Amino acid sequence: MGLNDTPMANRLHIAFFGKRNAGKSSLVNAVTNQNLAIISDVKGTTTDPVYKTMELLPLGPVVIIDTAGIDDEGELGKLRVAKTKQVLNKTDIAILVTESGRALDKDEKELLELIKAKEIPYIIAYNKADLEENTKELSENEILVSAKEKLNIEELKELIGKIKPQAKENPIVSDLIEKGDIIVLVCPIDAAAPKGRLILPQQQTIRDILDSGAISVVCKDTELAETLEKLKGKVKMVITDSQAFATVSKIVPEDIPLTSFSIIMARYKGFLDCAVEGVRAIMKLEDGDKVLISEGCTHHRQCEDIGSVKIPRLLKKTTGKNIEFVTSSGTEFPVDFKDYKLVIHCGGCMLSDREMKYRMKCAMDANVPFTNYGIAIAYMTGILKRSVKPLNIEL
């Protein structure tokens, strides 16, 4: 992904929900003017949520999500319905697709109540309006459409635009720096680093610095000492990959503010305070306690993977306890937290603000402490106080 591409997490997520054969997939294709979803007269053609990033005028960069029917049957059907409901956690605008000429049934009403409970803006689209006459008086967030005849498709997109949540422009570091400041970014290149590119938090931070008129200097941890020597007295802040925290903290003088990409992402996503508070649970862990380590994306795990290897190893060394670890990645996230004593999450760069806050709230509602990779590593290496101070948090 290029620096100018809008990350998936920063795109408006528009999800289409409804019963089997309500015409969800046909409506998705009509709205996008593309054959994104497979359509068929056979019930249950869509089995898993389908995601597509695109530019959708007049809305701009969006993620379109087509979901399985909420009335799916059987054991597999129940799993599909559960996945469909999970999609709500990342949905910014919900489109409930039903059939024209009839009232909402029990399944649709239950889904609508869930949408309302999660405070998600929604539209009810009465599809197949070319076949069934509608006698119901429509509210301002209801519309008659026909995916087959392309009836009111543009009007539906305009209605989505009207209820579109206002984009929240959270700063990454731009509010902490000034024009002309030099920010050093430490990006280790090892077996876990993606070939030929930087990871998303590094890209986003560089862009935020450039937009501020400040200067970003990028180096590996092995060249950090030389870089600081050449920029002596001119560096405003150092931001490092969390995995190199211990090494970098020994190199960076105490008078230069130091933090990590994972920590500024927690701030960017709105859960930094919760993560700082949650990290204190580490020293309360006992033998046999279960810790969930969760990542928002899926990737091939390397032999020294941070989530499955490095953090568990550091936790065991720090606590001296025999801890049980459970990992999750991508869209998979537990709904039952009664067995966990701590959740350690990645920075969430691939997840929307809504989904990150949902995950945090799941843990908090179960009274399970919630923190993230960077804060956990900083805490266990004894530099948490130093690493959050640049973000105006005093411990």
PyMOL commands that set and color helices and strands:
alter all, ss='L'
color gray80, all
select helices_A, chain A and resi 8-10+24-32+74-90+106-117+153-163+174-176+200-211+221-230+242-251+261-269+272-284+306-319+353-365+373-380+384-391
alter helices_A, ss='H'
color red, helices_A
select strands_A, chain A and resi 12-18+50-56+60-66+93-99+122-127+142-144+182-186+215-219+235-240+258-260+290-294+324-328+340-345+370-372
alter strands_A, ss='S'
color yellow, strands_A
deselect
rebuild
show_as cartoon
